[in-house]
Amino acid sequence: MIQTNVPPTLDGLFRRILARKPDLLALLDPLNKLRVTGQPPQRLTFAEADRAISALSAHFIEAGLPNNSVVAVQLPNTVEFVLTVLAAHRAGLVVALLPLLWRQAELTVALNRTGARAIVTTGKIDGVNHADLAMNAAAEAFSIRHVCGFGNDLPEGMASLDRVLEGQSPATRAVTQDGRRAAIISFDVTVDGFRAVPRSHLNLIAGGLALSLESDIPQGTTVMSAFAPASFAGLASSLVVWLLSGGTLALHHPFDGDVFEQQIDEHSCETLIAPAQLALRLAEFNLPSRLPTLRNVIGLWRAPEQVASSPVWPTEHATLTDVYLFGEAGLFSALRAVDGAPAPIQPGPHGAPREVPGSSIAGEIFLTPRGTLALRGPMVAPAAYAPAPPASEALSAQSPRDFVDTGYAARLDRSTGAICITAPPSGIMAVGGYRFLSQDLQEWARRLGQGALLTALPDRLSGHRLAGRAQDNARAREALAELGLNPLIVEAFRDRAYQN
């Protein structure tokens, strides 16, 4: 008999755990979910989660969504997000991840760019009516055929997924469980503009394995994710790490300090996934010592140029792994040494774990001739970032590129040979975890009128923050609304840095 090893999918990983431990607690909602979405928090075992995933999958099939079509998802960091992603994959669909702070203009662009057939959202998130946003964006997207959501008071024409979960449907269809199939689409902003970045299940699993192995996350652990999942890094560090560990995933919708600490303590979380700046701030207040179960902290840096100059990790009983994020291009991670200082990053292939000889290669880091950092490896999607051919060569076959130039300026340290990341891509601003073109800032400032002030200031927590005089902030929001863009990014206070 000839056996072929088919690469696993995310749903395949879930089913493996289900077969071994159906009664194990799988998913835990944020304790303050009632405030965030108006719905009570849930606690699901793997068997209960499987029934919910099957019900949602059947709904997508009965809605007429064909195999390999795209379903766009704009949901908070709650159980519904995880169930929806796995249900879409079980139905043979591709998930497009929509950030929560996107409004109608951004949603419409993303839906049209991906040709999405459906959109999934929830009624309200933190007081914002996302159901209406989804309906309005769907009206401008020709490809949308189905709009559905969780929560109460959904608008007319939006299917209720809460009712779907209350019943059961036998609808299924044959789906090839092959990790090489497309799994997600995330969205990035580069100097060349807005990009949709597709990835396969294998790409996602490679990213999750790199984090899991480098951080030495034990099997059966309880993981808490306080990082918004609407990106490749957010999904790989939470959903994929959870499936690889075979334990319990607790979710925290960023950010409520009291609830955050209560969740870690109440669920006896051993691993925390959070923005790195937040993790370091918690260490300053000696929070890990008040949470004795915490053993691993995975800190994600949206501004990787800040890692080398970051404070020493002072906590002995919990390790810190720095995760360098480069938009949607890719990531790499490095466990901090015993002294708590950031680990030096050497160019070339790096394994997972990084310091173990003979470990599996997680990727490669190198410098381009123009002095920028490039990534290569199983989690990277080079085709999505391939530059457009010159007009004179538009009809000529282009040689394939197997790496992504992140645009981050970098150099080699003369004494150690380590890579030093010195600056973010030119022309790109990162505000509160969201990237946008600096030329857009000029357009927004122009809309404010003569004498108004709006500028991007360097910020230790979020890369940059938009600041203006107090009397200009309201005008800035109005100007952004006129452009159809998200007004929430105009913020003169550092607190927005946690809304990643």
N, C-alpha and C positions, 0 to 999 in steps of 0.2 A: 504494500500500500504506500502511495506517495502522499506525504503530508506537507502542506504548505503552512508556514507560520504567517498568519495575517496580523499586521500591526493592530494593537488595541485601540478602541475608541474610548471616549469618556464614559459613555453609557456602558460599554463593556467592562470598564473598571468598576463602575457602580454595581453591576450585576454580580461580579465576582465577590464583592463584600457581602451583598445581599444573600448569596448562596451560603456563605459561611456563618454570618451573624445577623440574621433577619431581625432579631429583637434588640440589637444594639442601638442606643440612642444615636441618631445620625445628624439631625439639624436642630439648632436652637435659635429662636428669633431674638432680636433685641428686646431687652426688658421694657424699654420705653416705646415699643412699636405702636401702642395705642395713640400716643401723642404724634408720632411720625406719620402714620397712615390712617388712623382711626379704626384699626383692626386689632384684636387681642393677639398677643404673642403665641406662637405655636412651638410644640416640642414633638418631633417626629422620629420614630424609629426607622430603620432602613426598610422594613416591610411597609410601614405607613407611607413613607416617601415614595416607594415604588408604586403603590396604588395611585397616589396623586399624579405621579409622572405618567403612568399609563392613561389616566383619565384625560390629562391635558394633551397627550400625544394623539389620542383618539379624536379629540376635538379639532386639532389641526388637520387631521386627515379628513374628517367629515366636512370641514370648511372648504375642502377642495384645493388645499395647498399641495401642489405636486412635489415629487422628490426633487431635492437640491434647490428648491426655491428659498428665498431669503425672508426670514421673519425678524423684524426690528424689535428690540427690547429696550425699554426705558423704565427701569424699576430700581427701587432703593435696595440697600444691602440687607435684605430680608429673605426668609425661606422661599418666598414666591420666585425670587430671581433664580435661585439654584434649581428649583423644580421646573421652571420654564425652559431654562437652557438645556437640561437633560431631556425634557419632553420633546423639545424641538429636534434634538439629535436622534431620539428614538423614532421620530417620524420621518427621518431622513432630510431634515431642513438645516439650513445654515443660519446662524444667529448673528445679526448685526448689533453691536453694542453701542447704545446711545447714551452719552453722559447726561446726568440729571440737570445740569445747569443750561443745557441747550434749550432754546426756545424755537418758535415756529420756523424762522428762517433757516436755522442750522438743521433742524429736523427735515425740512423739505429737501434741502440739498442732499442730505445723506440718503433719504429714501429714494430720490430720483437717481442718485449716483449708483446705488446698489440694485435698483429694480426690485425693491422689497415688495412682497405680495401681501404681507400682514404686519401689524404693529401691535405690541403688547405693552400695556402701561398699567398704572393704578390710578384710582380716583384722585386722591390728593396726597402730596408728599410735602411735609413741613408747611402746610397751608397753601401750597401752590397747586392749582387745578391742572394736573397733568393730563387728565382725560380730555379736557377741552383742547389743550395744546395738540394732543395726538389727533383728534378729530379734524382740527383745522389744517394740520400738516398733511394728513391723509387726503383731504379734499384737493390739495395742490399736487399730489403725487399720482400720476396716471396709473402706475402699476399696482397700487394698493387695492386689494379686494376684500380684506377682512380686518376689522379693528376690534380688539378685545381688551378687557382689563379686569383687575381685581378691585375690590372695595365697594363702597356704597355710593348711591346717587350718581351712577354712571349716566352719561348723556344718551339720548335716544339714538339708536343705531349702533351702539357699542355692546358687544356680547359680554355677558358676565361670566368670568372664569370661576368665581366662587360657586356659582350654580353647577358648573361643570364638575367641580371637585366633590359636590354633594352626591352626584350620581355616578354611574359607571357605564361605559360603552364598550362593546366588544370590538370596535373598529381597530384593525391593525393592518399593516402591510409589510411586505418583505423589504428589509433595508440591509444592504451589505455592510457588515461591521468591519470596516477597513479604515485604519488610522490615517491612511493617505487621503481620505476624503476631506473636502472643505468642512471646517467646523465653525469658524467665527470670521467676522469682518469687524475690525476696529478702525478708528479714524485718526489721522495725524495731520499736523500742519508743518510744512517745510517751506524753505525759501521759494520753492517752485509752486507752492500753493497747497490746497486741500487734497489729501490722499486717502483712499480707501485701501486698507491693508488686510488682505485675506490670509488666513492661516488654517492648516490642517490640524487634525487631532494630534498627529505626531509632533508638530511644531509646539502645540500647547503642552503636551506631556514632557517634551524636552525641556521647556522652560520650568515646569513644576519640578522635574527631577533635579535640575541644576540647583534650585533653591533647597529642596528637601535634603539632598545628599550633603550639600555644603553646610547646612545648619544641623545635620545629624538628628533629624526629627524622628523620634522612635515610633514604632508601630502602635496603633491603638491610642494615640495621644488625643487630647482635647485641644483643638486649635481655635483661637479666636481671631477673626479678621475684622480690623477696624479701618480697612482701606476700600474705597469705592471700587466696585468690580467692573466698571464700564471701560476696561482697557485690557490689552494683552497681559500686562503685569498684574493688574488687579485680579484677573481670572486665574492666571497661572499660580499666583501666590496664595489664593484662597481655595477655590473649588478643586483645582488639580492637586495641590498639596494635600488637601483633605482626602481625596480619593486614593492617593498614593499611600497615605498613612493608615487608612482603614479605620479611622477613629471617629470623633465627633467634631462637627463644625459649628461653633458659636459665632453669630453675626452681630456686629455693632454698627449702627448707622452713624457715621461721624457727625458731630462729636458732642458727647455729654459726659463731662469728667466724672461726676458722681456715679452715673449709670455704668460708665466704662469700668471703673474700679469694682463696682458691685458685681458686674457680670464675671470678671476674671475670678473674683473670690467665690461667688456662688457656684460657678460651674467648674471650679478647680482647674482652670486652664493652665496647661503646661507650655503652650506655644502661643506667642502673640505676634500678629502681623499688623503693622501700622506704619504710617509715615515716619521716617527716621528722625525728623526733627521733633516729632511728638514723643517718640521713645526716649530721646536724649533729655527732653524737658522733664519727663516723668522720673528719669534717673536722678535729676537734680533735686527733686523733692522726695527722694528715697522711697518712691512708691514700690519698687520691686521687693524691698525688705518687708513691706506690709502684705505682700502677696507671696507667701512661701512656696506655692505650687509652681510658680513661673520658673521655667528652666531655659527656654529659648525665646529670643526676641529677634524677629526679622524686620529690619528697618529699611523702607523703600525710599530712595532719594530721587525725587524728580529733578533736582538740580545736582547732578553728580560731580560738578566742579567744586562743590562745597565739602565733599567727604574728607579730603586730605587735611583740611583745616578745622574739622569738627572736634568737639571736646572728647577727652578720653572717656570710655565707658567705665563707670566706677563700680558696677555691680558684679560681685564675684560669683554669686550662686546662679546667675542667669547670663548666658552668652548673648552677644549681639552679632548678627550677620548683616553687613552693609550690602544692599542691593542697588546697583547703579542702573538707573533707567534712562533710556535715550529715546524719549517719545514712544512711538510704537515700533521703532526699528528693532529693538531687542534689549537684553539686559545681561548682566553678569553679577555674581555675588562673591563676597569674601568674608569669611569668619574672622572676627577680630582676635588678636593674640591675647595672651594672658594679661599683658599689661594694659589692655583696653584701647590701644591705639589702632587706627585703621591699618589694615594690611597693605603692603606695597603691591601694586598691580604690575606684573611683568608682561611684556608683549609676547605674542605667540599663542599656541594652543593652551587652554587651561582645562583641567579635569574637574570632576565633581566626585569627592571633595578635592579642593584645589591643591592641598599640600600632600596628598597621598600618592606616592609613585604608582604608576600603572593604572590609575583610575580612568574611567571612561571620559572621553573628551566631550566637554559641554559646549565648547565654542572656541573661537580664536579672536584675539584682539591685536590690532596692528595700526600703524600710522600710515596715512596716505602720503604721496609726494607733496601735497599742499599743506601738510601739517595738521590734518584732522584725524580723528579717531574712527576706525572702521571695525565692523563686526562681521564675522562669518561663522556659520555653524547650523545645527539642526533646527534651532528655534527661529532663525532669521528668514525673512521673506524678501529676497533681493528683487524679485520681479516687480513688486509694488513700488520700489524706489528707483527703478531703472530710469536714467535720464532720457528725455526725448531725443531722438536722433536729429542732427542738424538738417535743416531744410534741404541742403544739397545732397544728403544721403538718405532721404526719407524712403526711397525705394530699394535701398541696399540692405542686405541681411546684416544685423548687428551681432557682434560676438556676445554671448551671454555673460552676465556678471554674477559672480557667486558671493558677493559681499554687499554690505550697505554702508555708505559713508554717512555717519551720524551728523556731520557738520560741526561737532564739538572740537574746538581748538585743543591740541595736546602736544606735548613734547616729551623727550626722554630725559630723565635726571642723569646728569653726567657721572655722579658718584655711584649710584645704585643701579642704573639702567631701567628703573621703574618708569611707568607712564604717568605723567602729570597732566591731568585735565585742567585746562586753564580758563576756558570761557565757553558759554553756550553758542549755538549757531548764530551767525550774524544775521540780523533782520528778524529774529524770533524773540518774542517775549513770553515768559511763563508767569502767569498770575494765578495764584491760588491753585496750582496744579493744572491749569489749562493753558495751552499754547496758542498764540495768535501772532500774526504778522505785525511788526512794529509800524508798518505803513498804515495799518488800520487805526492805530493810536492817533496818528496825525489827522486821519479823517474824522475820528470822534472829537478830537480837540477843535477841529475846524467847525463842527456842528454846534459847539458851545457858544460861539459868537465872539466878538471882539472883547478883549480884556479878560476872558476866562482863562483858567489854568487847569490843565490836566496833564500829568506826567507820570512816567514809570520810574519808581525809586527802587534801588536794590534792597532786597529783603532777605534776611537770614533764613527765614522759614519757608518762603514760597518762591524764591528766585527774584521776583519783582512784585510790587504792589502798585496799583493805580492810586494816585493821590491827587487831590485838588483842594482848593480852598473850600471851606464849609459851604459858602453860598453857591459854589459851583457843582456840588455833588448832585443835587436834585436836577439841575439842568443837564448834567452828564447822563443821568439815567433816562431823561426824556429824549435826549439825542440818540442814545443807543436804541431806545424803543422805536423811534422813527425809522432807524435802519433795519429794524426787525431782529436786532441782535440781543444777546443776553445782557440785561442791565445789571445783574448782580455782581459782575466782575468789577464794577466801579466801587471801590471800597478803600477807604483811607486807614483802615485798622487792620492789624495783624491777625485778628481772630479768623479772618477768611482763609488763612493758610490751612486750617484744619479741614476746610470743605474741599477735600481732594476728590 
